[in-house]
């Protein structure tokens, strides 16, 4: 990770779960990490926690489903830090609704965050890299195993569709970067169950106690496992494209 020391990483959805673990790990490795999320209080608490580390955590309040806020965030990063060298598209959300019970509003919310915002942050990150002549940058999407198969969890079928879109976008960007003779790399990480706030936030279970029981039964990974996988991707040799890592607990139930 030495070549990334002092460089700038953007992590979306950095206030909790996988995003917070990734931010902690990259700051420990000496990176300047811009953490973006809607909850500035949680981001500031993380910034306070990470004081004194090799790197630095810079919190930015941003709803990445709002285009103008994303563009303003990138403008601020340019002024304050020069630009983005690594973009971790981590923010994601699911409504636990069957396709036959869902609403257009809920579908759009998932699509706007899981797909459209991911594309905008990717576009702006690569524009930032190109503007500064950075040809070794990296885009990493935090996707899901649900982007590789349609899960039997019937409330997650539209969510699965958004993650299939991320899979297609990962390959599409690889092709466009290759056509441009760019050495900027694109990768995805597709985890199975990871113990975070996800199942509570999407109303799969009612509270933290039920979530703990659910994750134990599913044999889930930790958010730190995903952060370790992300570091593995970033430290791959320059000619190696780690395209999509499908990662599960060795004894995951389903």
PyMOL commands that set and color helices and strands:
alter all, ss='L'
color gray80, all
select helices_A, chain A and resi 2-4+17-28+40-49+67-81+104-131+145-147+154-179+198-201+208-218+223-234
alter helices_A, ss='H'
color red, helices_A
select strands_A, chain A and resi 8-12+32-37+56-61+86-89+138-142+185-191+194-195+221-222+244-247
alter strands_A, ss='S'
color yellow, strands_A
deselect
rebuild
show_as cartoon
